[in-house]
Amino acid sequence: MEISTLTRRGLIAAAVAGALALAGCGDKGAAPAANTAAKAELTPIGIVQLVEHSALDAATRGIVDALAERGYKDGVNIKLDIQNAQGDQSNLHNIANRFVSNKDKVIFAVATPAAQAVATVAKDTPIVATAITDFVAAKLVKSDAAPGGNVTGVSDLGPIAAQFDLLMKLVPNAKTIGTIYNSSEINSAYQVDILKKAAAERGVEVLEATVSSVNDIQQAVASLKDKVEGLYLPTDNVIASAVPALAKVVNPAKIPTVAGEMGMVGAGCLGSISVDYYELGRMTGQMGADILEGKKKPADTPVEHVKTGIPVFNMKTAEAIGLAIPEELRKGAKLFE
């Protein structure tokens, strides 16, 4: 390669300056070189989050914090590449390819579509996923007990039967409840199936309204609000991102709404018995650290499940719909006030 005279002079000057610096500083001059080498050896790790909303944000924070607790710190010994797809499938595809091109050692995926997009492209990279209700239904693993491929993670399946029981305690005489979910999210349909079974055991009818985007929310609510005595919203990425708008319609109609997770309660739903998504993320980060250290492999690392749920209520919503939450339900609960 031909080097211009100006460039050659610059290189010579830089070399002389470097030699003088080493001579003047003695052993201290070795530190920058060591730091440069260390930076060059940062382990690349990717995190892809489907969309921005409180539950997924909390899960991502949990992953980062757990990695740091295990000694994996961004800019020190790892290079974290955190990407948000903003709910766009083409963005997910591009991010997945980016991670593969960067030769990331582990990829964390937050939410089902994010994990599916990465798994389609990154066939040989360990993938640790979270905020996924059913890994098997999403075709990410062969079974929870023995994933069998390069994907494992932590499920966010909440205590749906307990959530339904909560709704019935809040509206004890209800005979018909409604649910709204994204028909293209496999995990949402799975949750609704569990809800319908729990409701059938109590003789309660469930009316469904499905959406494909946030633009369908208003119509879905309108189709249900005069027919139901309570509303259940599953853990669903489209619904979760639209809760503030949904609450503006449901709450004035005095319809108690129980949600699948606490972020939706903070955004305006009445209550939940919720998985803690930050802790979910921490569990995911710990699993990823084990894989980085060679202690585990995704193929034989069982999908983990959260064992308990946290009662949570939005007291402003309770006041807005004119419902007094019984003291026995509030005891030990997280309250948004």
JOHU-V406312 format. One record per pair of residues at least 24 apart in sequence whose C-alpha atoms are under 10 Angstrom apart, sorted by the first residue. I is the first residue (numbers start at 1). J is the second residue. Records with the same first field share a line. If there is no record, write none. Layout:
I = J, J
This chain:
35 = 76
38 = 75, 76, 77
39 = 75, 76, 77, 78, 79
40 = 77, 79
41 = 76, 77, 78, 79
42 = 72, 73, 74, 75, 76, 77, 78, 79, 80
43 = 72, 73, 74, 75, 76, 77, 78, 79, 80, 103, 104, 105, 106, 292
44 = 74, 77, 78, 79, 80, 81, 99, 102, 103, 104, 105, 106, 107
45 = 72, 74, 78, 79, 80, 81, 82, 99, 102, 103, 104, 105, 106, 107, 108, 288, 292
46 = 79, 80, 81, 82, 83, 95, 96, 98, 99, 100, 102, 103, 104, 105, 106, 107, 108, 109, 127
47 = 80, 81, 82, 83, 84, 95, 96, 99, 104, 106, 107, 108, 109, 110, 114, 127, 128, 129
48 = 81, 82, 83, 84, 85, 92, 95, 96, 99, 107, 108, 109, 110, 111, 114, 115, 117, 118, 129
49 = 82, 83, 84, 85, 86, 87, 92, 95, 108, 109, 110, 111, 112, 113, 114, 115, 129, 130, 131
50 = 83, 84, 85, 86, 87, 88, 89, 91, 92, 109, 110, 111, 112, 113, 114, 115, 237
51 = 83, 84, 85, 86, 87, 88, 110, 111, 114, 237, 238, 241
52 = 84, 85, 86, 87, 237, 240, 241
53 = 86, 237, 238, 240, 241, 242, 263, 264, 267
54 = 240, 241, 261, 262, 263, 264, 266, 267, 277, 278
55 = 110, 131, 235, 237, 240, 241, 261, 262, 263, 264, 275, 276, 277, 278, 280, 281
56 = 110, 111, 130, 131, 237, 240, 263, 277, 278, 280, 281
57 = 84, 110, 263, 277, 278, 281
58 = 263, 276, 277, 278, 279, 280, 281, 282
59 = 110, 111, 130, 131, 276, 277, 278, 279, 280, 281, 282, 283, 284, 285
60 = 108, 109, 110, 130, 131, 277, 278, 280, 281, 282, 284, 285
61 = 277, 278, 279, 281, 282, 285
62 = 277, 278, 279, 280, 281, 282, 283, 284, 285, 286
63 = 108, 110, 130, 278, 279, 280, 281, 282, 283, 284, 285, 286, 287, 288, 289
64 = 281, 282, 284, 285, 286
65 = 278, 281, 282, 285, 286
66 = 279, 281, 282, 283, 284, 285, 286, 287, 288, 289
67 = 282, 284, 285, 286, 287, 288, 289, 290
68 = 285, 286, 289
69 = 282, 285, 286, 289
70 = 285, 286, 289, 290
71 = 289
72 = 289, 292
78 = 105
79 = 104
80 = 104, 107
81 = 107
82 = 107, 108
83 = 109
84 = 110, 114
85 = 114
87 = 113, 114, 213, 237, 238, 241
88 = 113, 114
89 = 113, 114, 117
90 = 117
91 = 117
92 = 116, 117, 118
93 = 117, 118, 120, 121
94 = 118, 121
96 = 120, 121, 122
97 = 121, 122
99 = 125
100 = 124, 125
105 = 291, 292
106 = 288, 289, 291, 292
107 = 151, 288
108 = 151, 152, 153, 281, 284, 285, 288
109 = 151, 153, 284
110 = 153, 281, 284
111 = 155, 156, 187, 236, 237
112 = 138, 139, 140, 185, 186, 187, 237
113 = 138, 185, 186, 237
115 = 140, 151, 152, 153
116 = 140, 151
118 = 151
119 = 149, 150, 151
122 = 150, 151
123 = 149, 150, 151
124 = 149, 150, 151
125 = 150, 151, 298
126 = 150, 151, 152, 288, 291, 292, 297, 298, 299
127 = 151, 152, 153, 288, 291, 297, 298
128 = 152, 153, 154, 284, 285, 287, 288, 291, 298, 303
129 = 153, 154, 155, 281, 284, 285, 287, 288, 303
130 = 154, 155, 156, 277, 280, 281, 283, 284, 285, 303, 304
131 = 155, 156, 157, 235, 236, 237, 275, 277, 280, 281, 284
132 = 156, 157, 186, 187, 188, 235, 236
133 = 157, 158, 186, 187, 188, 190, 191, 235, 236, 305
134 = 186, 187, 188, 190, 191, 303
135 = 187, 303
136 = 303
137 = 186, 187, 190
138 = 185, 186, 187
141 = 298, 299, 302, 303
142 = 299
143 = 302, 303
144 = 300, 301, 302, 303, 304, 305
145 = 299, 300, 301, 302, 303, 304
146 = 298, 299, 300, 301, 302, 303
147 = 297, 298, 299, 300, 301, 302, 303
148 = 297, 298, 299, 300, 301, 302
149 = 297, 298, 299, 300, 301
150 = 297, 298, 299, 300, 301
151 = 297, 298, 299, 300, 301, 302, 303
152 = 284, 287, 288, 297, 298, 299, 300, 301, 302, 303, 304
153 = 280, 281, 283, 284, 285, 287, 288, 298, 301, 302, 303, 304, 305
154 = 280, 281, 282, 283, 284, 285, 287, 302, 303, 304, 305, 306
155 = 275, 280, 284, 303, 304, 305, 306
156 = 235, 260, 261, 274, 275, 276, 277, 280, 281, 304, 305, 306
157 = 187, 190, 191, 234, 235, 260, 261, 274, 275, 305, 306, 307
158 = 191, 234, 235, 260, 261, 272, 273, 274, 275, 276, 305, 306, 307, 308, 309, 310
159 = 191, 194, 260, 261, 272, 273, 274, 275, 306, 307, 308, 309, 310
160 = 191, 192, 193, 194, 195, 198, 232, 234, 235, 259, 260, 272, 273, 274, 309
161 = 191, 194, 195, 196, 197, 198, 199, 273
162 = 195, 198, 272, 273, 274, 309, 311
163 = 195, 198, 232, 234, 258, 259, 260, 261, 271, 272, 273, 274, 309, 311
164 = 194, 195, 196, 198, 199, 231, 232, 258, 259, 260, 272, 273
165 = 198, 199, 202, 273
166 = 258, 271, 272, 273, 311, 329
167 = 229, 230, 231, 232, 256, 257, 258, 259, 270, 271, 272
168 = 199, 202, 204, 229, 230, 258
169 = 325, 326, 329
170 = 230, 256, 257, 258, 270, 271, 323, 324, 325, 326, 329
171 = 229, 230, 255, 256, 323
172 = 229
173 = 204, 229
174 = 203, 204, 205, 228, 229, 230
175 = 199, 202, 203, 204, 205, 206, 228, 229, 230
176 = 203, 204, 205, 206, 207, 227, 228, 229, 230, 231
177 = 204, 205, 206, 207, 208, 224, 225, 227, 228, 229, 230, 231, 232, 255, 256, 257
178 = 205, 206, 207, 208, 209, 221, 223, 224, 225, 227, 228, 229, 230, 231, 232, 233, 257
179 = 206, 207, 208, 209, 210, 220, 221, 224, 228, 230, 231, 232, 233, 234, 257, 258, 259
180 = 207, 208, 209, 210, 211, 217, 220, 221, 224, 231, 232, 233, 234, 236, 239
181 = 208, 209, 210, 211, 212, 213, 217, 220, 232, 233, 234, 235, 236, 237, 238, 239, 240
182 = 209, 210, 211, 212, 213, 214, 216, 217, 234, 235, 236, 237, 238, 239
183 = 209, 210, 211, 212, 213, 236
184 = 210, 211, 212, 213
185 = 212, 236, 237, 238
186 = 236
187 = 234, 235, 236
188 = 233, 234, 235, 236, 237, 239
189 = 234, 236
190 = 234
191 = 233, 234, 235, 236, 260
192 = 232, 233, 234, 235
195 = 232, 234
206 = 230, 231, 232
207 = 231
208 = 232
211 = 238, 239
212 = 238, 239
213 = 237, 238, 239, 241, 242
214 = 238, 239, 240, 241, 242, 243, 245, 246
215 = 242
217 = 242, 243, 245, 246, 249
218 = 242, 245, 246, 248, 249, 250
220 = 246
221 = 246, 247, 249, 250
222 = 249, 250
224 = 250
225 = 249, 250, 253, 254, 255
226 = 253, 255
228 = 255, 256
229 = 254, 255, 256, 257
230 = 254, 255, 256, 257, 258
231 = 255, 256, 257, 258, 259, 269, 270
232 = 256, 257, 258, 259, 260, 269, 271, 272
233 = 257, 258, 259, 260, 261, 264, 269, 272
234 = 258, 259, 260, 261, 264
235 = 259, 260, 261, 262, 263, 264, 274
236 = 260, 261, 264
239 = 264
240 = 264, 265, 267
241 = 267
242 = 267
243 = 267, 268, 269
244 = 268, 269
247 = 317
250 = 321
251 = 317, 318, 319, 320, 321, 322
252 = 317, 320, 321, 322
253 = 320, 321
254 = 317, 318, 319, 320, 321, 322, 323
255 = 321, 322, 323
256 = 317, 318, 321, 322, 323
257 = 317, 318
258 = 312, 313
259 = 312
261 = 309, 310, 311, 312
262 = 309, 310, 311, 312, 313, 314, 334, 335, 336
263 = 312
264 = 314
265 = 312, 313, 314, 315, 317, 335, 336
266 = 312, 313, 314, 315, 316, 317, 335, 336, 337
267 = 314, 317, 336
268 = 313, 314, 315, 316, 317, 318, 336
269 = 313, 314, 315, 316, 317, 318
270 = 312, 313, 314, 315, 316, 317, 318, 319, 320, 321, 323, 325, 336
271 = 311, 312, 313, 314, 315, 317, 318, 325, 333, 334, 335, 336
272 = 309, 310, 311, 312, 313, 314, 333, 334
273 = 308, 309, 310, 311, 312, 313, 333, 334
274 = 308, 309, 310, 311, 312, 334
275 = 306, 307, 308, 309, 310, 311
276 = 306, 308, 309, 310
277 = 306
279 = 306
280 = 304, 305, 306
310 = 334
311 = 335
312 = 336
313 = 337
